[in-house]
């Protein structure tokens, strides 16, 4: 038994208008590949009085001068306590977690007058989806791991069923890689015409709350225990036929 016995693949998703940007809706976003040590694009100026750039190199962060730049870089809008980071990124599907934050028009006007509108931006939280291996030599999450995720064994992952109606391949949503997308520009986010069903999203939400708080509601606890016992039984039966 796994999550697919609880929610059938054909019931995992529902159609939505792409323009709705609703809770649980799928989209495509740019997801950076996080490194344990960030990479910095180290830039040098021509001289203390010039803003032209002469050279740059990519290096790992950790030097004592990082984020303590002697001079700002005006042309890059880079302040003396800032650095440019370099990250590999990939275009991935994801699920919108909360499409609407609190917005105060009066406060926004005040912030706009003070050039601080970034404090009240229209942001989206998106959980990116990673594909599952088709075979042992394919990229993606190993099949052995996806079987465990399918049984809700790990709080930071949520399984997504394959569904050919919506061209959704089997995947793993990662709460430990949640992205923030500001605004709705198509270069940053492209909404898709389907979303998690109410039943699937309720488990998705419960798993997310469990991931960030360490606490699970009673329904999720019962379901996870049931799926875990089923997984261990199947594993034992396979090991001792």
C-alpha positions as CSV (number, residue, x, y, z in Angstrom):
1,X,0.0,0.0,0.0
2,X,1.2,3.5,-0.8
3,X,-0.2,7.0,-1.3
4,X,-1.5,5.8,-4.7
5,X,-3.9,3.4,-3.0
6,X,-5.2,6.3,-1.0
7,X,-5.5,8.7,-3.9
8,X,-5.7,7.2,-7.4
9,X,-3.4,8.8,-10.1
10,X,-6.5,10.0,-12.0
11,X,-7.7,11.8,-8.8
12,X,-4.4,13.4,-8.0
13,X,-4.9,16.6,-10.1
14,X,-7.7,18.8,-11.2
15,X,-7.9,21.3,-14.2
16,X,-7.6,25.0,-13.5
17,X,-7.2,28.2,-15.5
18,X,-3.5,29.0,-15.9
19,X,-4.1,32.6,-15.1
20,X,-5.6,31.8,-11.7
21,X,-2.3,31.3,-9.8
22,X,-4.2,29.3,-7.2
23,X,-3.1,27.3,-4.2
24,X,-1.8,23.9,-5.2
25,X,-1.5,25.0,-8.9
26,X,1.4,23.7,-10.9
27,X,3.8,26.1,-12.6
28,X,7.3,26.2,-14.1
29,X,10.0,28.2,-12.4
30,X,13.8,28.7,-12.4
31,X,15.2,26.6,-9.5
32,X,18.8,27.3,-8.4
33,X,21.0,24.3,-7.6
34,X,22.1,25.1,-4.0
35,X,25.8,24.6,-3.2
36,X,27.1,24.0,0.3
37,X,29.5,26.8,-0.2
38,X,28.2,29.6,-2.4
39,X,30.2,30.7,-5.4
40,X,31.0,34.4,-5.8
41,X,31.6,36.4,-9.0
42,X,34.6,38.4,-7.8
43,X,34.7,41.7,-9.7
44,X,37.5,44.3,-9.8
45,X,37.3,48.0,-10.7
46,X,39.7,49.9,-13.0
47,X,40.5,52.3,-10.2
48,X,39.0,53.7,-7.0
49,X,37.6,56.6,-9.1
50,X,36.3,54.6,-12.0
51,X,33.3,52.2,-12.2
52,X,34.5,50.4,-15.3
53,X,35.1,46.7,-14.7
54,X,38.5,45.2,-15.6
55,X,38.3,41.5,-14.6
56,X,36.2,39.0,-12.7
57,X,36.6,35.4,-11.5
58,X,34.4,32.8,-10.0
59,X,35.5,31.6,-6.6
60,X,34.1,30.0,-3.5
61,X,32.9,32.3,-0.6
62,X,34.8,32.3,2.6
63,X,37.4,35.0,2.3
64,X,37.6,37.5,5.2
65,X,36.9,40.4,2.7
66,X,33.6,38.9,1.5
67,X,30.7,41.3,1.9
68,X,33.2,43.9,3.1
69,X,33.8,45.5,-0.3
70,X,36.0,48.7,0.0
71,X,34.1,50.4,-2.8
72,X,30.7,49.9,-4.3
73,X,30.1,49.0,-8.0
74,X,27.6,51.6,-9.3
75,X,27.0,50.1,-12.7
76,X,25.9,46.8,-11.1
77,X,24.0,48.5,-8.3
78,X,26.3,46.5,-6.0
79,X,26.8,48.0,-2.5
80,X,30.0,47.7,-0.5
81,X,28.4,45.0,1.8
82,X,27.0,42.9,-1.1
83,X,28.5,40.3,-3.5
84,X,27.3,38.7,-6.7
85,X,26.6,35.0,-6.4
86,X,26.8,32.5,-9.2
87,X,24.4,29.5,-9.2
88,X,23.6,26.8,-11.7
89,X,19.8,26.6,-12.2
90,X,17.2,24.4,-13.9
91,X,13.8,25.0,-15.2
92,X,11.5,22.8,-13.1
93,X,7.8,22.3,-12.4
94,X,6.5,23.2,-9.0
95,X,3.5,23.7,-6.8
96,X,2.3,27.2,-5.6
97,X,1.8,27.0,-1.9
98,X,0.3,30.4,-1.1
99,X,-0.5,32.8,-3.9
100,X,-1.6,35.8,-1.9
101,X,0.3,37.6,0.9
102,X,-1.1,40.5,2.9
103,X,-1.1,43.8,1.0
104,X,-1.7,47.3,2.5
105,X,-2.1,50.0,-0.2
106,X,-1.5,52.8,2.3
107,X,1.7,51.3,3.5
108,X,2.8,50.5,-0.1
109,X,2.5,54.2,-0.9
110,X,4.7,55.1,2.0
111,X,7.3,52.5,1.0
112,X,7.2,53.6,-2.6
113,X,8.0,57.2,-1.5
114,X,11.0,55.9,0.5
115,X,12.1,53.4,-2.3
116,X,11.5,50.4,-0.1
117,X,8.7,48.6,-2.0
118,X,10.6,45.3,-1.7
119,X,9.2,45.1,1.9
120,X,5.7,44.6,0.5
121,X,6.2,42.6,-2.8
122,X,3.7,40.3,-4.4
123,X,5.5,37.0,-3.8
124,X,4.7,33.4,-4.3
125,X,6.1,30.4,-2.4
126,X,6.7,27.4,-4.8
127,X,7.7,23.9,-3.9
128,X,9.8,22.6,-6.8
129,X,9.3,19.1,-8.3
130,X,12.2,16.8,-9.1
131,X,11.8,13.9,-11.6
132,X,12.1,10.2,-10.7
133,X,14.6,8.0,-12.5
134,X,13.3,6.0,-15.5
135,X,16.1,3.5,-15.0
136,X,19.3,3.1,-13.0
137,X,21.3,5.3,-15.4
138,X,18.8,8.1,-15.7
139,X,19.0,11.4,-13.8
140,X,16.5,12.1,-11.0
141,X,15.4,10.6,-7.7
142,X,16.2,6.9,-7.5
143,X,13.3,4.5,-7.8
144,X,14.1,3.0,-4.4
145,X,13.8,6.4,-2.8
146,X,10.6,7.4,-4.6
147,X,8.9,4.2,-3.2
148,X,9.7,5.4,0.3
149,X,8.5,8.9,-0.5
150,X,5.3,7.4,-1.9
151,X,4.7,6.0,1.6
152,X,5.3,9.4,3.3
153,X,8.4,8.2,5.1
154,X,10.2,11.6,4.9
155,X,8.7,14.9,6.1
156,X,10.6,17.0,3.5
157,X,9.3,15.2,0.4
158,X,5.9,14.7,-1.2
159,X,5.2,12.3,-4.0
160,X,3.5,13.4,-7.2
161,X,1.8,10.7,-9.4
162,X,2.2,10.5,-13.1
163,X,-0.9,11.7,-15.0
164,X,-0.9,11.6,-18.8
165,X,-4.0,13.9,-19.0
166,X,-2.0,16.8,-17.7
167,X,1.4,15.5,-19.0
168,X,2.7,15.3,-15.4
169,X,5.5,12.8,-15.0
170,X,6.2,11.0,-11.7
171,X,8.0,13.4,-9.4
172,X,9.0,14.4,-5.9
173,X,8.1,17.8,-4.4
174,X,10.8,19.2,-2.1
175,X,9.9,21.4,0.9
176,X,13.6,21.8,1.6
177,X,14.0,23.6,-1.7
178,X,11.1,26.0,-1.5
179,X,11.5,29.0,-3.9
180,X,10.2,32.6,-3.6
181,X,9.0,34.1,-6.9
182,X,8.3,37.8,-7.0
183,X,5.5,39.0,-9.2
184,X,4.1,37.1,-12.2
185,X,6.6,37.8,-15.0
186,X,6.6,34.9,-17.5
187,X,10.4,34.9,-17.5
188,X,10.2,33.9,-13.8
189,X,7.1,31.8,-13.6
190,X,4.8,30.1,-16.1
191,X,1.5,28.7,-14.7
192,X,0.2,25.3,-15.8
193,X,-3.5,24.3,-16.4
194,X,-3.7,21.9,-13.4
195,X,-3.4,21.7,-9.7
196,X,-3.3,19.2,-6.8
197,X,-6.8,17.9,-6.0
198,X,-8.3,18.9,-2.7
199,X,-7.6,15.5,-1.3
200,X,-3.9,15.5,-2.5
201,X,-3.3,19.1,-1.4
202,X,-4.7,18.4,2.1
203,X,-2.0,15.8,2.6
204,X,0.6,18.0,0.9
205,X,-0.2,20.8,3.4
206,X,-0.2,18.5,6.4
207,X,3.2,17.1,5.3
208,X,4.6,20.7,4.9
209,X,3.4,21.7,8.3
210,X,5.0,18.5,9.7
211,X,8.2,19.3,7.9
212,X,8.6,22.9,9.3
213,X,7.2,22.3,12.8
214,X,7.9,18.6,13.6
215,X,4.3,18.2,14.5
216,X,1.7,16.2,12.6
217,X,-2.1,16.1,13.0
218,X,-3.8,12.9,14.0
219,X,-5.1,12.1,10.5
220,X,-1.6,12.4,9.0
221,X,-0.1,10.4,11.8
222,X,-2.5,7.5,11.3
223,X,-2.0,7.6,7.5
224,X,1.8,7.7,7.8
225,X,1.9,4.8,10.3
226,X,-0.4,2.7,8.0
227,X,1.8,3.4,4.9
228,X,5.0,2.7,6.8
229,X,3.7,-0.6,8.2
230,X,2.6,-1.6,4.7
231,X,6.0,-0.6,3.2
232,X,8.0,-2.6,5.8
233,X,5.7,-5.6,5.4
234,X,6.2,-5.5,1.6
235,X,9.9,-5.1,2.1
236,X,10.1,-8.1,4.4
237,X,8.0,-10.2,2.0
238,X,10.3,-9.4,-0.8
239,X,13.4,-10.2,1.2
240,X,12.0,-13.6,2.3
241,X,9.7,-14.9,-0.4
